[in-house]
Amino acid sequence: MITLMFDQVNQGSGVRNTLTIKKKISGRESVRVIDFHHDSKVSEPIVLDGYVLSVFFDAMSSGSKIDVKGKLSDQAMRNFSALGEAWKNMNPNLYKPVEISADHVIHFDPKTSSPWEQTTGKDGAILTFSGGLDSHFTAARHSGAHHITDRPNGIGFLSTVQSYNIAQAVMVHGFDVRYENSKDFTDLRKNSETNLNRMNLPLVTVRTNIRVNETDDWEHSFGAKVSSVLHQFSNRFKYGLIASGSPYSRPLVSWGSQPSIDHLYSGSFMHIVHDGAGFSRSEKALLISKIPELLPGIKVCWEGVEQGKNCGMCEKCIRTRLNFLSVGLPNPPCFDSEFNLSMIETISVSNQTQLLGFQNVLDFSKKNKTDNSEWFNRLQERVALLRNQLDQNTSEHEGKKILPRGVQNTQHQFRARDNALVVNLVSEKTSKQSDDIESMNKRLSAYGSSLAEFLRTKAPLSLLSEMPGNIGDHLIWSGTQRFLEKERIDFTNIPVNQVLDKRNFLSNQTLLVPGSGAMTSLFNEWLPQTITDASNVYGEVVILPSEFETEVTTVQNCLLLANVYPFARDADSYGKIKQLGKAGLGLDLALWAFDFRTPIPQNFSDTNPGNVLLALRTDSASKIDKEKISISGTNNDISLTTSNLNEFLETILAADTVVTDRLHVAVSGVMMGKNVRFVDPFNHKISRYLRYNFGNRFTERTQQRDENWLLSQGYVTRLGR
Amino acid sequence: MNDRILGYVMARNEWPMLGISVTHALQSGVDEVLVVNHASTDATARGLAVLQSSFPGRIQVLQLDNDEYLQRATTHAISAIVENFTFDWVYTFDADEFFLFGQSKNLCEILSTQSPETNVVRYGIEQWVTPQDFNWRVATDYLRIIDRANGTQFAQLSSEILEQEIIDGNLNFFDVSFPSKVIVRSEYFSYLEAGAHSVHRCITANEVSIGIDEFVCAHLPLAGMERLKMKSSQGKLLIDAGFPTTHGWQAQMLWRLDRDNKLGEFWQNHSIPNEALDAARLSATPKTDRSLDLTNQIRSAVQLMNTIEKEKESVASSPPAAIVKDDAQWSELLLLVNRDLQQIDSALLERDSALLERDSALLERDSALLERDSALLDSKLILTSTSWKITAPLRRAKSLARRLIARLRG
């Protein structure tokens, strides 16, 4: 929950608007204060619409509700809801829609609630001004550059009726120029003010610490933050203009300011307008070139050491030089040095967006027949080269990322049979989850992301399949498969009997070994040696979260190999493998096999256990001394007796209480919301697993018992009595 | 010509560790070191004064008395100094960091051989584990540090998971490799991110990485209970200031451990005991290798510090010197930076008092609302009470009687 409180205090000739943000997540509360120092008086806004935008991205990324101690407009409520949906749609992994509440929601009535009419009239507009080419273009085309006699048609100039009535420009100190950097901002302001005066536009400034210790992605959030400043003038102006950064024909997606979403930053009292997207940057340069007195004051660069000046050499400076070059102005006076062709060879780009900027210059020149020149040819060659480099980087990067859904490969053979119940369990998930389940899901999500990120760096992946194991192991395999699908990680199955067939593999592949207990003193017949052998065939081998006992020589030899990466599924195993040099810690992938279920609230206890599934081991790992103790005839060691995972899970599902010394029977029982009474087999296998994987969750219904308890409950009997 | 290197370190109550790291830097190719003494109340000021006489003109000290944690603001102010001098590179380090070289090179040699296009040099960090009875205030104790941690974790975990697993004893802090850091050309200094792990992503920089066999930095993140307590206090400051849990997560974790009285157990798990490690708690204890790399390379600095510590006692009674180099340009800039920081100080004060005022107004409003609500509740309680309901006919009769009397009189 994010709570917003607003306050305004007079400060000299201006005011300071203060936004106090109380954020409470998982019981932890933090307070942050954002200040907006206005150098002129602005009255307190009727609504706090703009301030919601100050924290909107924080709320979207943390999934927090916003509660406003004050008023919001009805239009803002509608728009911000759509805004959250838009950003979630563009970045589903980063953002969630935001729920917003306020003390009051004001229903806008144009007849009575138009504060602007008393100040700037019903059409007054304010422009956010950075000093760059885009904002100069917007200012010049709309505002009072009316003394410019030569206003050719078709290059963006607007007539009085077509234009917004911009009455003021606002510069923000703390966005592009850092909050602490007063010197450069003063220089920038001075240059900008000169130009704005030429356009009869008064300038005000707002200094804000909103970006100090910022955690939002600025490229996503800047439009919201610019709008949050514009909203602070909603008592005087109806429209707030944001100058477009890219044309409709080359839209930037997932960018803070876009024609398609900027209107969603509006509320009832401030309409945000995205202006100038009908023009490319070169076209904007063309308009500005018609007003030469503005040229010295244009500031486009944020990379130079002096933030008040254009460095002339960075990507944006060179792009702007080329924009002007393409309209016949090789050396605009906003750059200290002259343009030379070698600058083109220094252009480097890190993304398609930047590359598009240069492509736009070429497009414009072709269209306007200014392409018959040396600079054009050189730029064309450079763009082609950069495009190739970028494509190569992208394809390498994409190759290591996830493949689209649906491009899944052959699955484990057991899958067809196992899936029905697994899907059924998923669909039966109740909406009301207990705290334990909620916190367990968070744990799964955090660990899952970490493992997925690691696996993506190891692609292409081959998953070891059709290997020996009981039905309990099938739960791990099923969970592994569901995890990989959920994280959209591509893999191919490789049956264990083909794993050493060198003809089938490439050394750049990684072998994924599903988690198991087959690296222990009791079970180590085939897996350690198989992994050792596979390490000669595959580039790398990743052992998914498993149990380890490094006292076993074959296990130790296998883990000492440089290209084998083991993940432990409990703390003891982790402590052992880290002594061998490298170790990962991860949750058992069986926990992804199906969603955790909320238990049906019934008061089962040891004396009233309901329907009991007694599933004690009958193999060598059992700690029950068969010569002295006899297990009840009702015992069903389902890991051995069931023929598939469905049957295994259905049997557990039918019980109210599960009594077992089988690890994955206990785990399934916990996940299905059953009462579980477990007895540790060898080596505290279950208790150490539960301690790490579940922590202190589910402890009320998952309890450890011992042999005496089994005797007292009649689940086993002593022989010879 | 050799490149000129400025070392930059900000420290608070870290003497003599700070003295050793500054001395070691100056002995290993750094030309000058700028120390920001952040409101230290220990022997830092005096120690630095003595150290300055051992390295005449090579140590500049900026006294920062603001108690708040303002690393970014201060770094930005310092960038004004850096930009006005002719240093080629800036090496930003902490008091608990000491660089180690392979092949007998020093930092100047390494940086001077970089191509002119290179503007960011990345180097690795090794974590070193101190003995359980390590006394960080005794210079010679640093020659007992011979355990280098192996960062055994190969998959990155989020800070939230790390904290939980460390607290639960499933993982050791030293299992996780410390992120590498960068040395930058001076014009890139103002773009350094906090912690010097990278330059701001908006900056296009040509970066090269230096192999650990050539240059690496030894880091002593956990050096005794006293320092854990200090870090815990810093963690509390971060939490109180509303920083997210990821910002300085180690310090925040230490504060939570301290609050829950688990700091002692944490120290047991993160230091080298005299006896063998407990085999039953391998996950919670560090995996280390023995090495003399650190002691061999800092020996000379430790010896000098040992002498200085004795010398320092002799100036203990004299007030700390006005510590600025006798150089007009340096002095002027230090004064300017101090002035800027004071302005930040007073702005913060102003903000705090305004907030206080606002909070007390809100409190007043809330208590008025509470009063009103309780009055409303009282009236509601009376109206729904049994006695009120029982006496209703009486009140009706009384009202009827009043009206009748009024009518008769009228």
Interface residues (C-beta under 8 A of the other chain):
Chain A: M5 D7 V9 R16 T18 T20 K23 R28 S30 V31 R32 V33 D35 R178 E180 N181 V212 N213 T215 W302 E303 V305 C314 E315 S348 S350 R443 A446 Y447 S449 S450 L451 E453 F454 Y565 F567 A571 D572 Y574 G575 K576 K578 Q579 G581 K582 A583 G584 L585 G586 Y692 G695
Chain B: R72 A73 H76 A77 E83 N150 T152 Q153 F154 A155 Q156 L157 S158 E160 I161 Q164 E165 D168 G169 N170 L171 D175 E187 S190 C202 I203 T204 I239 G242 F243 P244 T245 H247 R281 L282 S283 A284 T285 K287 I344 R351 A354 L355 R358 L362
